[in-house]
């Protein structure tokens, strides 16, 4: 196969591992900075250039699109899709997952376990909004934050109101959620590839930190999932339309709760914690899907 990886930094661990896994299986692979890709769009015609040369004849593209370039990165990915290139995560699926509010609404519609969440705009409604949620602590998070950025814990109602006022002053979109105390500052990252959980790790926040993100100093160990946790992770990825996803779960008294569905999950922490060749799992999935597409095209041509 000829594979493109959309990544702004070819030296990132996740990008390097995907390149290694693809080349180890005999594939040609190239890392493309999505911001250097540019498109030509005409009636029934789609083309893309990169640093002055045409991009053509790719079998698959793996998006590693950071949150800061979501708009342009998904536009580039969509252009690849229009050119007939397979991607495990479509541009629309990435956009769904990046919007935390939309993600929660879609998951709630399918009765998937979630922390109770409220969302509102007008300052006059803040008191009633918090009353709908219940007593603090409250977790307040930016709608498009990542890696634990823009996530705050308010221990008192007055603190919740102050943070909400500050976020509104910045014209930021944010959610307010119940705090799941029994999770004890830990969550479970389930790495889903092609409808299977190929690896899972338990992330524990450092002492005094309620966020478990490894970028925030958290630690990770191998996790053993219950049947309910596996089912929840797979359902969440399926609802979002993601074939490669990091589904973050909280272990609550009422069962597993989906905290977030990540469309571009990192590989370093989970490969280190589980010793699973996650990058290889992603490439193997691409192989199966691209071969299936080629057989389907051949069958249509022969008919």
TORTIBA-924703 format. One line per field, with one value per residue (C-alpha): residue in one letter; x, y, z. Coordinates in steps of 0.05 Angstrom, whole numbers, always signed. Each point is the difference from the previous one (the first is absolute). Example, Ala and Ser with C-alpha at 12.3 -4.5 7.8 and 13.67 -1.06 7.14 Angstrom:
<recs>
residu = [A | S]
east = [+246 | +27]
north = [-90 | +69]
up = [+156 | -13]
</recs>
This chain:
<recs>
residu = [X | X | X | X | X | X | X | X | X | X | X | X | X | X | X | X | X | X | X | X | X | X | X | X | X | X | X | X | X | X | X | X | X | X | X | X | X | X | X | X | X | X | X | X | X | X | X | X | X | X | X | X | X | X | X | X | X | X | X | X | X | X | X | X | X | X | X | X | X | X | X | X | X | X | X | X | X | X | X | X | X | X | X | X | X | X | X | X | X | X | X | X | X | X | X | X | X | X | X | X | X | X | X | X | X | X | X | X | X | X | X | X | X | X | X | X | X | X | X | X | X | X | X | X | X | X | X | X | X | X | X | X | X | X | X | X | X | X | X | X | X | X | X | X | X | X | X | X | X | X | X | X | X | X | X | X | X | X | X | X | X | X | X | X | X | X | X | X | X | X | X | X | X | X | X | X | X | X | X | X | X | X | X | X | X | X | X | X | X | X | X | X | X | X | X | X | X | X | X | X | X | X | X | X | X | X | X | X | X | X | X | X | X | X | X | X | X | X | X | X | X | X | X | X | X | X | X | X | X | X | X | X | X | X | X | X | X | X | X | X | X | X | X | X | X | X | X | X | X | X | X | X | X | X | X | X | X | X | X | X | X | X | X | X | X | X | X | X | X | X | X | X | X | X | X | X | X | X | X | X | X | X | X | X | X | X | X | X | X | X | X | X | X | X | X | X | X | X | X | X | X | X | X]
east = [+0 | +18 | -18 | -1 | +3 | -27 | +44 | +31 | +61 | +33 | +41 | -59 | -2 | -67 | +19 | +68 | -33 | -52 | +56 | +40 | -60 | -19 | +71 | +10 | -58 | +29 | -43 | +22 | -16 | +8 | -13 | -35 | -9 | -74 | +13 | +45 | -53 | -43 | -60 | -31 | -76 | -40 | -64 | +12 | +75 | +44 | +75 | +51 | +71 | +55 | +59 | -9 | -14 | -64 | -22 | -29 | -10 | -4 | -37 | -10 | +9 | +8 | -22 | +40 | -34 | +11 | -56 | +32 | -6 | -66 | -33 | +56 | +22 | -69 | -7 | +64 | -25 | -67 | +37 | +36 | -68 | -27 | +60 | -20 | +53 | -19 | +5 | -17 | -30 | -41 | +4 | -73 | +15 | +59 | -42 | -54 | +51 | +36 | -64 | -9 | -72 | -20 | +36 | -37 | -67 | +11 | +22 | -58 | -49 | +26 | -7 | +75 | +23 | +25 | +13 | -60 | +14 | -31 | +11 | -27 | +15 | -35 | +30 | -71 | -9 | +63 | -33 | -54 | +52 | +41 | -63 | -16 | +68 | -2 | +48 | +75 | +55 | -10 | +47 | +2 | +33 | +9 | -40 | +61 | +57 | +48 | +52 | -33 | +7 | -59 | -27 | -12 | -29 | -45 | -10 | -54 | -60 | +30 | +64 | -41 | -35 | +66 | +32 | -63 | +2 | +73 | -11 | -59 | +43 | +47 | -59 | +20 | -47 | +2 | -35 | -14 | -1 | -9 | +63 | +6 | +34 | +6 | +45 | +55 | +35 | +6 | -29 | +5 | +25 | -26 | +34 | -51 | +22 | -49 | -54 | +47 | +33 | +72 | +30 | -23 | +37 | -19 | +24 | +9 | +8 | +57 | -15 | -48 | -17 | -69 | +21 | +33 | +31 | +72 | +17 | -19 | +48 | -47 | +24 | -25 | -6 | -32 | -75 | -45 | -68 | -67 | -50 | -40 | +61 | +19 | -71 | -5 | +66 | -20 | -69 | +29 | +49 | -54 | -49 | +54 | +16 | +73 | +39 | +61 | -17 | +22 | -61 | +10 | -43 | -13 | -15 | -61 | -48 | -54 | +47 | +50 | -9 | +29 | +42 | +25 | +9 | +66 | +7 | +76 | +23 | +74 | +39 | +58 | -34 | -43 | +55 | +46 | -53 | -28 | +59 | -50 | +22 | -58 | +31 | +4 | -74 | -18 | +41 | -29 | -70 | +18 | +24 | -65 | -44 | +40 | +2 | -75 | -11 | +44 | -37 | -67 | +24 | +25 | -66 | -38 | +45 | -9 | -76]
north = [+0 | +72 | +35 | +73 | +23 | +69 | +27 | +68 | -33 | -61 | -10 | -10 | -69 | -19 | +22 | -36 | -65 | +1 | +10 | -57 | -47 | +15 | -8 | -64 | -29 | +22 | +61 | +67 | +56 | +75 | +51 | +62 | +65 | +14 | +75 | -8 | -38 | +43 | -18 | +11 | -11 | +1 | -32 | -75 | +10 | +0 | +9 | +14 | +26 | -2 | +47 | +9 | -72 | -38 | -52 | -61 | -75 | -6 | -61 | +25 | +62 | +0 | +66 | +25 | +68 | +42 | +40 | +67 | -15 | -38 | +43 | -3 | -70 | -29 | +38 | -33 | -68 | +11 | +15 | -67 | -33 | +34 | -27 | -71 | -11 | -43 | +29 | -36 | +64 | +44 | +75 | +3 | -50 | +41 | +63 | -37 | -24 | +67 | +35 | -26 | +23 | -32 | -64 | -4 | +14 | -56 | -49 | +18 | -13 | -72 | -6 | -7 | +15 | +72 | +49 | +46 | +63 | +69 | +54 | +70 | +69 | +55 | +23 | +9 | -76 | -19 | -14 | -44 | -34 | -21 | -20 | -47 | -33 | -6 | +13 | +13 | -19 | +18 | -13 | +58 | -12 | +37 | -32 | -9 | -9 | -59 | -35 | +27 | +73 | +44 | -48 | +26 | -28 | +45 | -24 | +51 | +29 | +70 | -26 | -30 | +66 | +38 | -47 | +2 | +76 | +0 | -48 | +41 | +62 | -34 | -19 | -73 | -59 | -46 | -57 | -12 | -72 | -39 | -22 | -76 | -5 | -76 | +2 | +26 | +41 | -59 | -19 | -56 | +14 | -53 | -1 | -23 | -23 | -28 | -18 | -32 | +26 | -17 | +30 | +33 | +38 | +30 | +71 | +27 | +75 | +22 | +14 | +59 | +0 | -22 | -2 | -66 | +23 | -24 | +69 | +25 | -47 | -59 | -72 | -59 | -75 | -58 | -3 | -61 | +18 | -26 | -23 | +63 | +45 | -34 | +6 | +73 | +17 | -35 | +31 | +70 | -7 | -28 | +57 | +51 | -37 | -10 | -62 | +23 | +33 | +11 | -8 | +27 | -33 | +15 | -57 | +23 | -35 | +0 | -31 | +25 | +73 | +28 | +61 | +14 | -32 | +20 | -5 | +7 | -39 | -1 | -66 | +12 | -8 | -59 | -39 | +10 | -21 | -60 | -23 | -6 | +19 | +48 | +32 | -68 | -12 | +65 | -19 | -71 | +30 | +45 | -61 | -37 | +58 | +21 | -72 | -5 | +63 | -24 | -66 | +36 | +45 | -60 | -36 | +60 | +5 | -73 | +3]
up = [+0 | -8 | +65 | +20 | +73 | +13 | +56 | +15 | +32 | -30 | +64 | +46 | +32 | -29 | -70 | +3 | +24 | -56 | -51 | +30 | +2 | -72 | -27 | +40 | -40 | -67 | -12 | -27 | +48 | +0 | +55 | -25 | +38 | -12 | +0 | -61 | -39 | -46 | -41 | -68 | -2 | -64 | -24 | +7 | +8 | +62 | +3 | +54 | -1 | +52 | -3 | -75 | -20 | -11 | +50 | -35 | +4 | +75 | +27 | +71 | +43 | +76 | +31 | +59 | +0 | +63 | +31 | -19 | -75 | +1 | -54 | -51 | +18 | -11 | -65 | -25 | +23 | -34 | -65 | +6 | +11 | -63 | -38 | +21 | +54 | +59 | +70 | +65 | +28 | -46 | +3 | +24 | +56 | +24 | +1 | +41 | +51 | +6 | +22 | +71 | +6 | -66 | +20 | +67 | -34 | -50 | +54 | +46 | -57 | -1 | +77 | +10 | +71 | +10 | +56 | +8 | -41 | -7 | -52 | -6 | -27 | +39 | +66 | +28 | -4 | +38 | +68 | -31 | -45 | +61 | +37 | -58 | +9 | +75 | +57 | -12 | -13 | -73 | -58 | -49 | -68 | -65 | -56 | -45 | +50 | -2 | +44 | +63 | -22 | +18 | +52 | +71 | +64 | +41 | +71 | +18 | -36 | +6 | -34 | -56 | -11 | -1 | -51 | -43 | +1 | -19 | -59 | -23 | +3 | -49 | -46 | +10 | -9 | +60 | +35 | +73 | +24 | +64 | +35 | +6 | +68 | +1 | -62 | +47 | -53 | -48 | -67 | -50 | -71 | -48 | -68 | -52 | -69 | -51 | +51 | +50 | +64 | -16 | +64 | +64 | +55 | +66 | +8 | +70 | +14 | +44 | +72 | +8 | -74 | -24 | -73 | -20 | -66 | -9 | -26 | +70 | +35 | +7 | +0 | -41 | +12 | -37 | +10 | +0 | -27 | +22 | -53 | +13 | -10 | -65 | -26 | +20 | -35 | -64 | -1 | +11 | -57 | -45 | +15 | -17 | -64 | +20 | -20 | +39 | +66 | +71 | +45 | +71 | +54 | +73 | +47 | +37 | +48 | -53 | -53 | -51 | -22 | -64 | +15 | -70 | -69 | -32 | -75 | +0 | +62 | +17 | -4 | +47 | +67 | -18 | -36 | +59 | +51 | -37 | -44 | -57 | -71 | -9 | -61 | -32 | +16 | -37 | -61 | -1 | +1 | -59 | -38 | +11 | -20 | -61 | -26 | +11 | -40 | -57 | -3 | -2 | -57 | -38 | +10 | -26 | -61 | -16 | +6]
</recs>
